[in-house]
Amino acid sequence: MRIQTTDHELTDAARSVISNAAFQETLQQLNAGKAPHEMFRAMATYPPVLAAMEAMGEGIYPGGTLPRELKELVILQSSIDNTCQFCTNSHIDIARNLGLGDDPKAIVDDHDGMSPAFRIALTYARAVRTDSNRIPDATFDALREHYSEAQIVELTFLVGYINMLNWFNNALQVEYRGELA
């Protein structure tokens, strides 16, 4: 990782997110005397970024109204497409922990094997990443068959959120070493 973090920064960061569901795995690691994953360490160096991550987590991930399994597949698909080592491998472990099988990447690769609601959500997520100015109206019509307007907004924000995190981790060379397995 390109960023150095002090023990003091990590302690302060842990105190600041103690009640947030998105950071519970990380806090458990710290409480067990283990080093937290690198993305947390990088964000700990600048508390406003960690606070923003905390706020987004409450409304979008793991919070929100969309099924957690769908969120993991959207995150995994985006992370694979963006070649984000941290997000791909950490969300493979998270998906496994949620019971999505031994090879969650195979689920993302085979849209035919999933429900129509999940399939259109992943199709939409890829369309947003590919060219957000040219998403066909038919894609939105298909989304509306399965999701409310609010859920479409939530899904769109999730796609932007994970892409931002992918780019953050890639630029800072943040690596995943199995901390969430």
Backbone hydrogen bonds, N-H to C=O, Kabsch-Sander energy under -0.5 kcal/mol:
donor,donor_aa,acceptor,acceptor_aa,energy
2,R,172,L,-2.7
10,L,6,T,-1.9
11,T,7,D,-2.5
12,D,8,H,-2.5
13,A,9,E,-2.4
14,A,10,L,-2.6
15,R,11,T,-2.0
16,S,12,D,-1.7
17,V,13,A,-1.0
17,V,14,A,-0.6
18,I,15,R,-0.9
20,N,17,V,-1.9
23,F,20,N,-1.4
24,Q,21,A,-1.2
27,L,23,F,-2.5
28,Q,24,Q,-2.2
29,Q,25,E,-1.8
30,L,26,T,-2.3
31,N,27,L,-2.7
32,A,28,Q,-1.5
33,G,30,L,-1.7
34,K,29,Q,-2.8
38,E,175,E,-0.7
41,R,37,H,-1.9
42,A,38,E,-2.8
43,M,39,M,-2.3
44,A,40,F,-2.2
45,T,41,R,-0.6
45,T,42,A,-1.1
46,Y,43,M,-1.5
49,V,46,Y,-1.8
50,L,43,M,-0.6
50,L,46,Y,-1.1
51,A,47,P,-2.7
52,A,48,P,-2.0
53,M,49,V,-2.4
54,E,50,L,-2.4
55,A,51,A,-2.4
56,M,52,A,-2.5
57,G,53,M,-2.2
58,E,54,E,-1.6
59,G,55,A,-1.1
60,I,56,M,-2.5
61,Y,56,M,-0.8
63,G,57,G,-1.9
71,K,67,P,-2.1
72,E,68,R,-2.4
73,L,69,E,-1.8
74,V,70,L,-2.6
75,I,71,K,-2.9
76,L,72,E,-2.6
77,Q,73,L,-2.7
78,S,74,V,-2.5
79,S,75,I,-2.6
80,I,76,L,-2.5
81,D,77,Q,-2.5
82,N,78,S,-2.2
83,T,80,I,-1.4
84,C,79,S,-2.7
85,Q,83,T,-0.9
86,F,174,V,-0.6
88,T,84,C,-2.6
89,N,85,Q,-2.2
90,S,86,F,-2.6
91,H,87,C,-2.1
92,I,88,T,-1.5
93,D,89,N,-1.7
94,I,90,S,-2.2
95,A,91,H,-2.3
96,R,92,I,-2.3
97,N,93,D,-2.4
98,L,94,I,-1.5
99,G,96,R,-1.7
100,L,95,A,-2.6
106,A,103,D,-1.3
107,I,103,D,-0.8
108,V,104,P,-1.6
109,D,105,K,-2.2
110,D,106,A,-1.3
111,H,109,D,-0.6
113,G,110,D,-1.3
114,M,111,H,-1.5
119,R,115,S,-2.8
120,I,116,P,-2.4
121,A,117,A,-1.6
122,L,118,F,-2.3
123,T,119,R,-2.2
124,Y,120,I,-2.7
125,A,121,A,-2.5
126,R,122,L,-2.1
127,A,123,T,-2.0
128,V,124,Y,-2.6
129,R,125,A,-1.8
130,T,126,R,-2.4
131,D,127,A,-2.5
132,S,128,V,-0.6
134,R,131,D,-2.1
139,T,136,P,-0.9
140,F,136,P,-1.3
141,D,137,D,-2.6
142,A,138,A,-2.2
143,L,139,T,-2.3
144,R,140,F,-2.5
145,E,141,D,-0.7
145,E,142,A,-0.6
146,H,143,L,-1.9
147,Y,143,L,-2.4
152,I,148,S,-2.1
153,V,149,E,-2.1
154,E,150,A,-2.5
155,L,151,Q,-2.8
156,T,152,I,-2.5
157,F,153,V,-2.6
158,L,154,E,-2.5
159,V,155,L,-2.2
160,G,156,T,-2.1
161,Y,157,F,-3.0
162,I,158,L,-2.8
163,N,159,V,-2.0
164,M,160,G,-2.3
165,L,161,Y,-2.2
166,N,162,I,-2.7
167,W,163,N,-2.5
168,F,164,M,-2.5
169,N,165,L,-2.9
170,N,166,N,-2.7
171,A,167,W,-2.7
172,L,168,F,-1.9
173,Q,170,N,-1.0
174,V,169,N,-2.6
181,A,178,G,-1.4
